[in-house]
């Protein structure tokens, strides 16, 4: 099995991020249509936030997955996991776990005490985060039960 290289997102990785974001979130369970320009704005805003951590997973120099997050403004010892996604052709190979583990390591180095995230209820993403120690922060969910707030 070929190795996966994990590195910080650089400006040259942003187009691949935007394209993969469109592809991944267009599919189930998200079924969301995102405009490339809106994704570009979102990632650039995230990259400008205090404590931004953005990682890309590459195989043979090709981007196959991303994770981004940043310090929560009012809870500076907490990080918000903004996005974690892996190209569908590479899912199930441990790339998401590798990205997440490296993200957590960098959060610890930055003095992080905890992490927050939003994810879709009853999805593979929710199961992934539960396996990684996340628990529902509130006894109720947001967005009519479709999105859950989790903490670790």
N, C-alpha and C positions, 0 to 999 in steps of 0.2 A: 504494500500500500504506500502510495506516495505521501511524503510529509506535508504538513500544513504549516505555513509560515504565518506568524501573527506579528503585526507591526502597527504603529500608530497611523491613523488616517492622515494622508497628505492631500494637498489641494488637487493633485493629479488623480486621486482616488474618488473624488466627489462625483464625476460623471457616472462611474460604475455603480456608486452608491445609489444615485438617483434612478438609474435604469433598473437595478435589482429591486429597489424599493417598490417601483411601479409594478414589476412582475409578481413579486411575492404577495403584496397586499391586494392585488387584483383577484387572487385565488381564494378559495375557501380556507379558513372560516371567515376571513375578513371581507372579501367581496367589495373592496373599495377601489374606486377609480381616482387616482391622483395625477394631477397635472405635473409634468416634469419641472416647470418653473416654480410651482408651489413647494415641491420637495426640495429644490435647490435653496429656496428661501429658508425653509425649516432647518435644513442641515447647516446652513451658514449661521443662522441664529444660534443653534446649539453649539457650534464650534466657537462662537464668541462668548459663551457663558463661562462664568468663573468655575474653574475646576473641571473643564471639559475633558472627558476621556473618550476617545474614539479609536476603535481598533478595526483592522481589516484582516480577514483570513484569506490567504492566497495559496493556490496550488499551481505550480509551474508558472508563477508570475501572474496568474489570472485571479481576480477577486472573486471569492465564492461565498463570503459572508461578512457581516458587519455587526458591531455593537457600539452604541453611543450612550453617553450619560453625562451628567453634570451635577455639581453641588446644588442642593435645594436652597434657594435664597434665604428663607427664614430659618432653616435648620441646617446650618453650614457643615455639620458633621454627618449629614445624610446625603447620599447620592440618589438621584433619580435615574433609573434605567430607562432611557428614552426609547431606544429601538434595539432589537436583536433579531436578525434574520439571516437565513442561509438560502442560497439559490436552491431551487427544488431538486435539481440534478445531484446535489451534494448533501441533501438532508439524510439523516440517519447514519452519518459517518463520524459523529462525535465532534463535528466542527463547532456547532453551537455551544456545546459544553466546554470546549477548549477556549473559545472566545469569552464565555462567561467567567470561567476560572481566571483567565488573565485579567479581565476587567475587575474582578473582585480583588485580586492581588494588588492592582494599581490603586484601587479605592483604599485598601488598608495602608498602603504606602503614603497616601494623601491624608491619613488620619480619620478616615471614615468610621463612623460608629454603626451605621445602618444604611439600608437601601429601601427605596420605594419604587413601585412601578404600577402601571395599569395594564391589564390584559383581559382578553375575552374569556368569558365564562365557558366552562365545559369544552375547552379547546386543548390541542396538544401543547400550546404555549402555557396554558394554566398548569397542566400536569408537569411540564418541564420545571416551572418555577417552584411548584410544591416539592418536587424531588430535590430541589436545591435549597430547601429550608424556608421558603417564603410562606407566610400565613396571611390570611385576610386581615386587613387592618381594621375594618369596620364590619359590623354584623350585617350590613346591607350593601348592596352594590349600586353602582352608578349606571346611568343610561338605560333605565328600564331592565336591569339585570343582565345587560350584555357585556359590561365592562366592570372588572373588579379591581379594587385598590389593595395591593399587597405590600407587606413590609418584611424585612429580615434584619 
